[in-house]
């Protein structure tokens, strides 16, 4: 650019800057400069592409193709060079790429991860940048994270996790021209360093021993060789599946779910008294005292609520696992509260959705929301150093502590 031209551009840019106008948008002083730089970069890429080997094969330039690219400062028209063999793959502006806004795409993903609809995102981008984005363009942008979602879901795991919780959320998803219900089963763990971590996200229309066997096999193949204590909400088939893959793991069924199920089948006039009797079980200091309280509950309510008492007796071994441990560990494992807290945060993001357009749409949103949630999981659990030492004693030889 000649000095005379440069001075003219500088004066125009200063005037537009003072008036609050875009310097790169239509009519902007620097718009030609941005176009000039991008056109030159595309030409340079073509020069690199047409190396000696390509020229030996008879490949050479074959004109240009016009392409309009949207930027955060307005649309610009570029001339993309073509080659005779159609082998040229530009990187600065890729084929079918219609947006040049590296700073904009993370913002779009951020808005999507907060649960905003494509319509709301498009409206926001239009208001902020004067750029109209169609749902198909927004889908193409958010789909770019799918490889990251796959990589995250298949990442290697630690060999041992002290605590693991399993729970499910339920969503509607479009599939084969119909809407079906999908269960999203999430697996949360506490690592040896005391940090929360989501190990896996699995979608299924139904659960059972077969399904859980596949999930646990996947965890095992990703490197998880041992889990110490597993907390579930009485998921059907899970105990049988975990025994086949992790036979040494201890299962703690959620007492809160057991209490809810009990009250569900208890007449309202008896609920207050039933709660009092159940409290004597899970608030007991020892398993022996809890067993005594359970016997008294069963004797009192057996005739009136046989299904309730049968459920307590059938699940008792896995409902009472937590009595082996000290109060801090008991508090962590007798419910699935930790993973339910994670689910509450996910539902804040997904609550505005009716039915997801696909499984991928659901997975993208859960992944983005999870990454944002995990940013807050920077500190280990309170008093973790004491807890991990107690676990090392309980599970001798299964935990390795880095203590000199």
N, C-alpha and C positions, 0 to 999 in steps of 0.2 A: 504494500500500500504506500503510495506516494505521500510525502509530507503534507501537500496541499489537501489531499483526500483525508488524511489522518486528522488534520485540524478541523475539517468540516464535520467528520464523524464525532470527534470529541465535543464540539460545540453542540451538536444535535443531542448527544448522549446526556450532556450536562443539563440541557433544557428539559429533556424528558424525565430525567432523574428528579429534578426540582418539582416537576408537575406530578410526580408519583406514577408515571407511566412505565409500562414494561419496556426494557431495553432490548429484549430478544423477541418479543411478539411481533405480530404483523405491523409493519411500519416502524418497528423499533430500530434505533440507531445501530445496535450491534447484531441485529438479525442476519444481515449479509455476512458478517464475520463468522458467526456460528456455522452458517451454511458453507462458507468457504473452507473452514477448518474440516468439517465432516466430509465434504466432497474430496478434499485433498487426502484425507485419511483413507477413504475408500479406494482412491487411485493408488495410494501406496500399498494397500493390501493386495490389490490386483497385481502390481509389479512383483511383489513377493511370491504370489501364487504362480505367476508365469515364469517359473525358474527354467533352468536349462533342460530339465527332464520333461517339463510340460511342453516346452517349445519343440523338443525332439519328437514328441508325439503329435505334433502338428497343431497344438492348441495355441490360440492367440486371441487378442481382443476382438469383441464382436458388438461394438456400440455401447449404448447406455439405456437404462430403463428408469423412468421417472418414478419417484416414490414419495408420498407425503407422510411425514413422521410428526406425531404430536409430541410436544415438549411441554414442560411446566410453564414455558413462556410463550406458547402459541405454536401453531403448525409451521413447518418448514418443508420445502420441496427439495429433495436430493436427487442426484443423478448417479445411480448405482451402475458401475461398469459391469459388462457381461463378457463371458468368454465363449468361444465357439463350442467347446465340449460340455458347457453347463456344469463345470466342476467347481466353480468359484463359490466359496462359502464365507462371505464377509463376517467379521467378528464384532466390529464396532457398531454396526447396524445389521443385525442378522436378518436372514430371510424371514418374511412374514412378521417381523417385528414392526409394530406400528407406533410404539411409544419410546421416546428417548427421555427418560426421567429417572435416573438411578436413585435420586433422592426421593422420588415420588412413590416408587414401587414399595419400599419398606413401609411407607405411610399407609398405602392401600392395604398391605398385609396386616398392619397394626390395627386398622379400622375393622377389617374382616375378623381378626382375632378377638375383637371386643364384641362381636356379635352383630355388627352393622350389616344391613342388607345391601345388595348390590345397588339398589335404587338409592339408598341413603348415601352410599359411598360416591356414586356418580354425581349426586346433587352437591355433595361437599366439595368434590374436586372441581366441579364446574364453578362453584361460588369462589373458591380460593384461587384457581388457576385459569379459569375461563376455558377449560378443556372438557369436551363431552366424551365420556367413555361409555360404550355399550356394555350390556351384560356379558356378551361373548368375549370382549376384550378383558373385562375384569376376571372372568373365569380363566382366561389364558394366563393372566398374571398370577392368580392364586394357585393355578395348577403347577406353576413352576416349583412350588415347594413339595410336590408329591414325592420326588426322589429323596428329599430330606426326611419326609415322613416315613418312607420305607426304610431308609438307613437307620433312623431312630428306633423303629419298631424291631429291627433285626440286629441292633448293636450288641457287642459282647457284654456279658454281665460278670460281676464278681463271683467267686466260687462259693462264698457263703454269705447269707444274709440272716441276721439274728431274728428279725421280726418281718412278717409278711401279712398283709391284709388283702382280702378279695371281696369285691362288691360289684354290683351292676347298676347301670342306668339304662333307661328304655327310651327309644326314639322311633319315630315313623320315617320310613325311607321309601322313595319311589323305586320300584324294581319291576321290570318287565310289564310296564303299563299298569301297574297296580301299586297300592301303598301297603307296605308290610311293616310289622313291628320288629325292630331289631334290638337286641340286648347288647350293650357295650360293657364288657367285663374288663375292669381295670385292676391291675395288680400293683399295690404300693408296698414299698419295703423301707426298712431302716438299714443303712449300710453299716459296715464295721466302724466307720468314722462317726456314726450317729446322725447322718443326714437322711432326710426323706428323699425318696426316688420313686418315680413311676417306672416299673420294669416292663410292663406290657399293656397293650390295648387290643382287645379281641372282640370281633363282632360275630354274633350268632343269633339265629331265630329261636333256638331252644338250647337248654343246658342238660347236663346229665353226665354219667361216668365217661361216656365216649368223648364228649366235648372237652371235659376237664383233663382227660388223658392226653389229648392233642395239645392243650395249652401247656401242661406241665412238661411234656416231651419237648416242646419248643423252647421253654426256659432252660431245660437241661442241655439241649444242643447249643444254646447260646453261652454256655459256660457255668450256669448255676448248678453246682454239684451237691449243695446241702442247704437246707433251710431249717432253722431251729424251732421256731414257734409260728404257726400259721393261724390267723384269725379269720373266720368266715361268718356269714349270716345264715348258717344252716343250709348252705347251697346243696341241692340234691346231687348225689353222686361224687361229691368232692373227696370225702374221706377215703372212699374205695380207690379213687384215681391216685391220690397222693401217696397212699400206701404202696402202690406199685412202682412209683418213681422215686419217692423220698421216704422210705420206710422208717427212718429214724426221726422224722419230723413230728412234733407234738401239735395237735390240733386243739384250738380253743374256739368253741362256738360262741357266738355273740349272745350274752345274757340279755341284753336289751331287746333283741329280736325275740328271744324266748318269752320274755315277759309280755311283749306286745301280742305275740301269738296266743298266749294264755288268756289275756284280757279280751281278745277278739272272740273267744269262745266261752266267755264268762258273762252271765247275766249282769246287767248294770247294777242291780241291787246288791250283788255279791262282790263287785270289783274292789271296793275299798278294803274289805276284809281279806280278799285274795292278795292284794298288793302288800298288805301288812305281813301275811304269811310268807310271801316270796322274799320280802326284804330280809327276813330272818335267815334265809338261805344264803343269799349272795353277800350279806353283810357280816356273816359269821367269821370268826378269827381263824378257824381251822376247818379243814375238810371234814373232820369227824363231826364237828358241831353243825356244819352245813348239811351233812348226811342225815343227822338226827332231825333237823328242821324240815328236810325234804320228806322224811318218813311221816312226820306229823301232818304235813300238808296233804300228803297222799291219803292218809287215814281219814282225814277230815273231809276231803272233797271227792274221794274215789267214787262214791255212789252217784253223786250229782254230776260230776264232770270226769268221767272215766278217760276220755280222749286226752284231756289236759294232763292228768297224772301219768298216763301212759307215755306221753311225749317227754315229760321230765325224766322219767326213769330210763327211757330208751336213749336219751341224749346225755345222760348225767356224766358219763366218763369224759366227754369232750366239753361239757359245760363247766366242769370243776377243775380243769387243768390248771387254772391260774392260782389255785390255793397252794401250789408248790413254791411259789415265789414271794419275795418281799413286796411290801405295799406299793412302791414305785412301779415295779414291773406288773403287778396285778392291775394297776390303774391303766396301764398301756394296752393290755391284751384282753381284758374281759368284754370289751365292746369293739365294734368296727368304727368307732368315732373318727379316728384319724383319716381313713379313706372317705368317710361320709363328709368330712369337712372339705376335702378336695372336690368331691362331687357337688357340694353346694356352690363352690366357686365356678365350676364348669357350667352349672345350670343357670347362673347369672348371665352367661354368654349365650346359651342356647335357648333360653326361655321364649325368645321372640320368634323362634322358628316353628312353623307348622309341621311340614314334612320335608325332609332333606331331598334334594334332587337325585342324590346317589350316595353310596357308601363313601366314596372319595370325598364328597362335600362334607359329610359328617366327620370323617377322619381329619381333614384339613383343619376344621374349626377346633376340634379337640386338641390336636397337636399344637396349634398356635396358642390356644388358651393355656395349655399345660406349660409351654415354654415360658409364658409370662408369669404363671403361678410359681414355677420353680426358681425364678429369679429371687424370690423372697426366702427360699430354703437355703440360706447361706450358712446358718449356724447349726451346730449339732444340738441334739436334744439336751434339755437341762439335766445336769448331773450324769451325763452319758459315761464319763470315765468310771464312775462307780458301778453303773448298770452293766457295762460290758465286762467288768471284772467278775461280777456275780454270775453272769451268763457263762463265762469261761469256766467257772467252778462247776456249775450245773451241767454243762455240756463239755466235760473234760476231753481234750484232744480234738475237738471239732472247731475251736476258735483259736486263731493265732494272734497273740497280742505282741505288739512291738515294744516290749519292756526289757531294757538291758539288765 
